[in-house]
């Protein structure tokens, strides 16, 4: 391909510079693109960069000139891969750029909830410590990570990085088999056992038809009483209404979420309304360290350069 035209449809979603492409090209950046603007904003581009702009079958059928979709993220549930395959559109995503930083974020949520820091911060802000009869204020229960069992669903780069950190703190780590699997692979425990025996359960898997709402009311009730649920993967993995109920009625000891089912949550969300001291919600920033974003941007440029040179790198299609 000579002198390809490239457009980045949601440039403001990646707040670091994009490296210069090592070939002659035309390049456009658009701050953000709504679904109604996709066709117009893509125009005659050969290569489209999308972070979260969705490409459905209906949209792709109206873009006969697109030759590559370069996803500026790991998740690809917003792109119809089957349609891309049918139409000969190459698709590449970003891999392992944020393994360490997302694992750190998940571990930070876990540690804060085990120590019940949000509850104590709230008590201090309310003046409770100032009224204490002792030198300290005893409030929400405090636990140690050492000796506790961490269940991880998703044994990829992030899951493995989290396991490494947990073991360093003296935790027992177990990886869960797929929900409904007839055979439990060596090195895994069944999904049911993962729920029943984990003091902390952390999700690190993609969102697809098999994993959507994989943690709902039945699964929350099957979890170890007082367990902590961490989700830094995708919001749709957990039934949010059921989670709030499990927290309010004391089935869970806490939850830490960096993702919601709809982002941004312009219409609100049950987790945002709950305002519970044992619930932490962060705005999908587990991936967003400066180092991780720079790695992402470089890999994005490398994926496109590889495609132009005729090589398949980090390809989904």
C-alpha positions in Angstrom: 0.0 0.0 0.0 1.5 3.4 -1.0 0.7 6.6 0.8 -2.3 5.3 2.8 -4.8 7.6 4.4 -5.2 7.2 8.1 -7.8 8.7 10.5 -8.0 8.5 14.3 -11.7 8.7 15.1 -11.4 9.3 18.9 -8.0 10.9 19.4 -8.9 12.4 22.8 -9.3 8.9 24.3 -5.5 8.5 24.2 -3.8 11.5 25.9 -0.2 10.8 24.8 1.5 11.6 21.4 1.1 9.0 18.6 4.5 8.1 17.2 5.2 9.2 13.6 4.5 6.5 11.1 7.6 5.3 9.3 6.1 5.6 5.8 4.5 8.3 3.6 0.9 8.8 4.5 -1.9 11.2 5.0 -3.1 11.5 8.7 -6.1 13.1 10.3 -7.2 13.3 13.9 -10.7 13.8 15.2 -11.3 14.4 18.9 -14.4 12.3 19.2 -16.8 10.6 16.9 -20.5 9.8 17.6 -22.2 6.8 15.8 -23.9 9.2 13.5 -20.6 10.8 12.4 -18.6 7.6 11.6 -19.3 7.4 7.9 -18.5 11.1 7.4 -15.4 11.1 9.6 -13.9 8.0 8.0 -14.4 9.5 4.5 -11.9 7.9 2.1 -9.5 6.6 4.8 -7.7 3.3 4.1 -6.8 2.8 7.8 -9.1 3.7 10.7 -7.9 4.0 14.3 -10.6 3.4 16.8 -10.4 3.2 20.6 -14.1 2.8 21.5 -15.9 3.9 18.3 -18.1 0.9 17.4 -18.0 -0.7 14.0 -21.1 -2.8 13.4 -21.9 -4.8 10.3 -24.3 -2.1 9.2 -21.6 0.6 9.5 -18.9 -1.5 7.8 -21.1 -2.2 4.9 -21.2 1.5 4.2 -17.4 1.8 4.2 -16.1 -0.2 1.2 -12.8 1.7 1.1 -11.6 0.7 4.6 -8.8 -1.8 4.5 -7.7 -1.9 8.2 -9.2 -1.2 11.6 -6.4 -0.5 14.1 -7.9 -0.7 17.6 -6.2 1.5 20.1 -7.0 -0.8 23.0 -7.1 -4.5 23.9 -10.8 -5.0 23.9 -12.5 -5.6 20.6 -16.2 -6.3 21.5 -17.1 -3.1 19.7 -16.0 -4.4 16.3 -17.8 -7.0 14.2 -14.9 -9.3 13.5 -17.0 -11.7 11.4 -18.0 -8.9 9.0 -14.4 -7.7 8.8 -13.3 -11.2 7.9 -16.0 -11.4 5.2 -15.0 -8.1 3.7 -11.2 -8.6 3.9 -10.7 -5.9 6.5 -7.6 -6.4 8.6 -8.1 -5.8 12.4 -5.3 -5.5 14.9 -5.5 -4.7 18.6 -3.0 -3.8 21.4 -1.7 -6.5 23.7 0.0 -6.7 27.1 0.8 -3.0 27.1 -1.0 -2.6 30.5 -0.5 -5.9 32.2 1.5 -4.5 35.1 -0.4 -1.3 35.6 -3.9 -2.9 35.5 -2.6 -5.6 37.9 -1.4 -2.9 40.2 -4.7 -1.2 40.1 -6.6 -4.4 40.8 -4.2 -5.0 43.7 -4.7 -1.5 45.0 -8.5 -1.9 45.1 -8.1 -5.3 46.8 -5.7 -3.9 49.5 -7.9 -0.9 50.2 -11.0 -3.0 50.6 -9.3 -5.6 52.8 -8.2 -2.8 55.1 -11.6 -1.0 54.7 -9.8 2.3 54.0 -12.8 4.0 52.4 -14.9 3.3 55.5 -12.3 4.7 57.8 -11.7 7.7 55.6 -15.4 8.4 55.8 -15.4 8.0 59.6 -12.5 10.4 60.0 -14.1 13.0 57.7 -17.3 12.7 59.8 -15.4 13.5 63.0 -15.8 10.1 64.5 -12.2 9.8 65.6 -12.3 13.1 67.3 -15.1 11.7 69.6 -13.3 8.4 70.3 -12.7 7.3 73.9 -9.6 5.4 72.9 -6.4 6.5 71.0 -7.9 4.9 67.9 -11.3 4.3 66.4 -12.5 0.8 65.9 -14.9 0.6 63.0 -15.2 -1.6 59.9 -13.4 -5.0 60.2 -9.7 -5.1 59.0 -8.2 -8.2 57.4 -4.8 -9.3 56.2 -4.0 -10.5 52.7 -1.4 -13.0 53.9 -3.0 -16.4 54.1 -6.1 -15.3 52.1 -7.1 -17.0 48.9 -7.2 -15.0 45.7 -9.3 -16.4 42.8 -8.5 -15.1 39.4 -10.7 -15.5 36.4 -8.6 -15.0 33.3 -5.1 -16.4 33.2 -3.6 -14.0 30.6 -0.9 -11.3 31.1 -2.9 -9.2 33.7 -4.1 -12.3 35.6 -0.5 -13.6 35.8 0.9 -10.2 36.9 -1.7 -10.0 39.6 -0.9 -13.5 40.8 2.7 -12.6 41.1 1.9 -9.6 43.3 -0.5 -11.6 45.4 2.0 -14.4 46.1 4.5 -11.8 47.2 2.0 -10.8 49.9 1.6 -14.4 51.0 -1.7 -15.1 49.3 -2.8 -18.4 47.9 -3.7 -18.0 44.2 -6.1 -20.1 42.2 -7.3 -19.7 38.6 -10.9 -20.4 37.6 -12.0 -22.7 34.8 -14.6 -21.3 32.3 -18.2 -21.2 33.6 -20.1 -24.3 32.6 -17.0 -26.1 31.4 -17.3 -29.9 31.4 -13.6 -30.5 32.1 -11.4 -28.6 34.5 -7.9 -28.1 33.0 -4.8 -28.8 35.0 -3.8 -25.8 37.1 -7.4 -24.6 37.4 -10.3 -25.0 39.8 -13.9 -25.3 38.7 -15.9 -22.1 38.4 -18.1 -23.2 41.3 -15.1 -23.9 43.5 -13.6 -20.5 42.6 -16.7 -18.8 43.8 -17.0 -20.8 47.0 -13.4 -20.7 48.2 -12.0 -17.3 47.2 -11.6 -14.6 49.8 -11.0 -12.2 46.9 -12.2 -12.8 43.3 -10.7 -10.7 40.5 -11.9 -10.7 36.9 -9.5 -10.4 34.0 -11.3 -11.8 31.0 -12.8 -10.3 27.8 -16.5 -9.5 27.5 -18.4 -11.7 25.0 -21.6 -13.8 24.8 -20.1 -16.4 27.1 -19.0 -14.0 29.8 -21.7 -11.4 29.8 -23.3 -11.3 33.3 -21.2 -14.2 34.3 -21.4 -12.9 37.9 -25.1 -12.4 38.6 -27.3 -13.0 41.7 -26.8 -16.8 41.8 -23.0 -16.5 41.5 -22.9 -13.7 44.1 -24.8 -15.8 46.6 -22.5 -18.7 45.9 -19.4 -16.6 46.7 -17.7 -17.0 50.1 -19.5 -14.8 52.6 -17.6 -11.6 53.1 -15.6 -12.1 49.9 -14.3 -9.1 47.9 -15.1 -8.8 44.2 -12.7 -6.9 41.9 -13.4 -6.0 38.3 -10.9 -4.1 36.2 -11.9 -5.9 32.9 -15.3 -5.1 31.5 -18.5 -3.8 33.2 -20.8 -6.2 31.5 -19.2 -9.2 33.3 -21.2 -8.4 36.4 -24.9 -7.8 37.0 -24.6 -4.4 38.7 -28.0 -4.3 40.4 -27.4 -7.8 41.9 -24.0 -6.6 43.1 -25.4 -3.6 44.9 -27.9 -5.9 46.6 -25.2 -8.3 47.7 -23.2 -5.5 49.2 -26.2 -4.0 51.0 -27.3 -7.3 52.5 -23.9 -8.3 53.7 -23.2 -11.2 51.4 -20.0 -9.5 50.1 -17.3 -7.8 52.1 -16.6 -5.3 49.4 -16.2 -4.6 45.7 -13.8 -2.6 43.6 -14.8 -1.7 40.1 -12.8 0.3 37.4 -15.4 -0.5 34.7 -19.2 -0.1 34.3 -21.7 -1.6 31.8 -22.0 1.8 30.0 -19.1 4.2 29.8 -19.3 7.1 30.4 -22.3 6.5 32.7 -24.2 9.5 31.4 -27.5 8.0 32.5 -26.3 7.0 35.9 -25.5 3.5 37.2 -26.5 1.4 40.3 -22.9 1.4 41.5 -22.7 5.2 41.5 -25.9 5.6 43.3 -25.1 3.1 46.1 -22.6 5.3 48.0 -21.5 2.4 50.1 -18.3 2.5 52.3 -17.2 -0.9 51.0 -17.6 -0.1 47.3 -14.9 1.7 45.3 -15.6 2.8 41.8 -12.8 4.4 39.6 -13.4 5.9 36.1 -11.8 3.2 33.9 -8.2 4.4 34.6 -6.6 1.2 35.6 -4.8 1.1 32.2 -3.8 4.8 32.2 -0.4 5.2 33.6 1.9 7.3 31.5 4.2 4.4 30.8 1.4 2.1 29.8 -0.2 4.7 27.5 3.1 5.3 25.8 3.6 1.6 25.2 0.1 1.5 23.7 0.7 4.4 21.3 4.0 2.8 20.1 2.3 -0.6 19.6 -0.5 1.1 17.7 1.9 2.7 15.3 3.8 -0.6 15.0 0.7 -2.5 14.2 -0.2 -0.1 11.4 3.4 -0.1 10.0 3.4 -3.9 10.0 0.2 -4.0 8.0 1.5 -1.4 5.4 4.7 -3.5 5.1 2.6 -6.7 4.5 3.2 -8.3 7.9 0.5 -9.5 10.3 1.2 -8.2 13.8 -1.3 -8.5 16.7 -3.9 -9.3 14.2 -7.5 -10.4 15.2 -8.5 -10.8 11.5 
